Each structure stands twice: as structure tokens, then as C-alpha cells.
């Protein structure tokens, strides 16, 4: 697993899960309602198994040409469209239809989209009633709770850029997927802001053993590229105090999952 990570729950790395690749990108057109208005960007697609229900993706006023096409081609939008059609998705039973997606805002993080804001027009086919469809898209992410044991005490390491800052390389085979213990109907991930954002997080646990000197050296360590405005501080907190020393929901969810997994005897033994 790559370690270009961020966040407070040990580490947080954003990634894009595989998405359906069978969208039909039918046409790319410019349209104009009035000659006095700027042309609006419109793109039409059809979703798998719904060839007779075209979906129009439209740019809101102020959205640039490049931002619009970045949004259309983004994994964030494609993942959202895919989720609509999963077993628990709103389009799964065929009673609802998606007619339009209005792209309202795009924030780029370098060459990729960091935040995507759009409004979906989804209607009940029988009643014609429109359901709320404002979406703030962030996409899937991963959080890792890092616990280090030393002389009978367990410590949580809170940092960014894990490998670079504390010298620990996070390999997936060394970690436990805590969200995998959830019922399969949940999708085995957590939603930190259900109803406000589509972000879904898989939470992993990393456990290791170190000497006391390592714990002392890590505490309060400050790193980062100062010329780039980075100031990254490492905090080492006794695990038993972790739950009431942070308001970060990723940490609190990780602690809850870990405690229940230990109570149920689900965790593998930590290798020596």
C-alpha cells in the first residue's frame, strides 16, 4: 500500500475504487438558450441496463470548459453513478430515474479533482416527484490506525506522511481491515458525513512493536518542507487515552471498531 498519506487517524490516503466501465458516452454538444447568454456545456450518457433513459450532464454558469470535462471524466462522478445502481442504490429497483446532473463546482488538487459539487435530478417514475439530489463528492478513502507496543504500553501515532515521518512502511499484509468486520450489507465501509458528503472510508489497523527510545524520539517530532509551508507534527498518545483526546471521527470510529473486534475475539495475534 502506498504511503503518501494524510490525516489524523495515523494516516489517510485517498484512492479511487474500480467503477463500472460500461457507461455509454453518447455525444458532446454545446447548446445555447439565448444568444445573449454564454453557451452551456452539455454531455449525454446512458447508464448500463437503461439505454432508453438518457442522462444529461450540464455545466452550471461559471463552470469552465476544462473543469466541466474534468468532472465528466472523473472517478468521483463515475463512482457515484455506479453506486446509484448497486443493490442498495436508489436506481436499483427501477422505480426512480436519473435525468440530469448539474455540475456546480470543481476544485482541483493539482491534476486531479479534490472536491466535486453537483445537483442530480432524480424522479419517482410513478408520481413524478423529484427527490433531494444535492451531492458533495469526495469519493472513497482509507484511514489507518497505527498502534505501537512498547514495554507493556500501547501507543497511537498521529501523523501525516507516515513512511517519511516515522519510518514505518504500511504494507497491506501487515494490517487488519477493521471495516471488514461490519455486516456485508453495509458495504464494509463507514460514512463520516452521511447525508452531507458521499465520502466512504475503509479503516485499517496497523500494529507493531518498538523500543521505548523510539517512542521518545517520535513524540513531538516536527518535519515537513518549510519552504513549501509544511509543518508536520507527530503525536504519540497512550491508546487508552486516545478516545478522549481527539474529535476526529476517523479515530473514534477506529477505536470503536477495534474495541468491539477485540471483545468478539476477531483480531489475529500480533506477531513477534
C-alpha positions, 0 to 999 in steps of 0.5 A, spaced: 500 500 500 502 506 498 504 511 503 503 518 501 498 519 506 494 524 510 490 525 516 489 524 523 487 517 524 495 515 523 494 516 516 489 517 510 490 516 503 485 517 498 484 512 492 479 511 487 475 504 487 474 500 480 467 503 477 463 500 472 466 501 465 460 500 461 457 507 461 455 509 454 458 516 452 453 518 447 455 525 444 458 532 446 454 538 444 454 545 446 447 548 446 445 555 447 438 558 450 439 565 448 444 568 444 445 573 449 447 568 454 454 564 454 453 557 451 452 551 456 456 545 456 452 539 455 454 531 455 449 525 454 450 518 457 446 512 458 447 508 464 448 500 463 441 496 463 437 503 461 439 505 454 432 508 453 433 513 459 438 518 457 442 522 462 444 529 461 450 532 464 450 540 464 455 545 466 452 550 471 454 558 469 461 559 471 463 552 470 469 552 465 470 548 459 476 544 462 473 543 469 466 541 466 470 535 462 474 534 468 468 532 472 465 528 466 471 524 466 472 523 473 472 517 478 468 521 483 462 522 478 463 515 475 463 512 482 457 515 484 453 513 478 455 506 479 453 506 486 446 509 484 445 502 481 448 497 486 443 493 490 442 498 495 442 504 490 436 508 489 436 506 481 436 499 483 429 497 483 427 501 477 422 505 480 426 512 480 430 515 474 436 519 473 435 525 468 440 530 469 446 532 473 448 539 474 455 540 475 456 546 480 463 546 482 470 543 481 476 544 485 482 541 483 488 538 487 493 539 482 491 534 476 486 531 479 479 533 482 479 534 490 472 536 491 466 535 486 459 539 487 453 537 483 445 537 483 442 530 480 435 530 478 432 524 480 424 522 479 419 517 482 417 514 475 410 513 478 408 520 481 413 524 478 416 527 484 423 529 484 427 527 490 433 531 494 439 530 489 444 535 492 451 531 492 458 533 495 463 528 492 469 526 495 469 519 493 472 513 497 478 513 502 482 509 507 484 511 514 489 507 518 490 506 525 497 505 527 498 502 534 505 501 537 507 496 543 512 498 547 514 495 554 507 493 556 504 500 553 500 501 547 501 507 543 497 511 537 501 515 532 498 521 529 501 523 523 501 525 516 506 522 511 507 516 515 513 512 511 517 519 511 515 521 518 516 515 522 519 510 518 514 505 518 512 502 511 504 500 511 504 494 507 497 491 506 499 484 509 501 487 515 494 490 517 487 488 519 481 491 515 477 493 521 471 495 516 471 488 514 468 486 520 461 490 519 455 486 516 456 485 508 450 489 507 453 495 509 458 495 504 464 494 509 465 501 509 463 507 514 460 514 512 463 520 516 458 525 513 452 521 511 447 525 508 452 531 507 458 528 503 458 521 499 465 520 502 466 512 504 472 510 508 475 503 509 479 503 516 485 499 517 489 497 523 496 497 523 500 494 529 507 493 531 512 493 536 518 498 538 523 500 543 521 505 548 527 510 545 523 510 539 517 512 542 521 518 545 524 520 539 517 520 535 513 524 540 513 531 538 517 530 532 516 536 527 518 535 519 515 537 513 518 542 507 518 549 510 519 552 504 513 549 501 509 551 508 509 544 511 509 543 518 508 536 520 507 534 527 507 527 530 503 525 536 504 519 540 498 518 545 497 512 550 491 508 546 487 508 552 487 515 552 486 516 545 478 516 545 478 522 549 483 526 546 481 527 539 474 529 535 476 526 529 471 521 527 476 517 523 479 515 530 473 514 534 470 510 529 477 506 529 477 505 536 470 503 536 471 498 531 477 495 534 474 495 541 468 491 539 473 486 534 477 485 540 471 483 545 468 478 539 475 475 539 476 477 531 483 480 531 489 475 529 495 475 534 500 480 533 506 477 531 513 477 534 
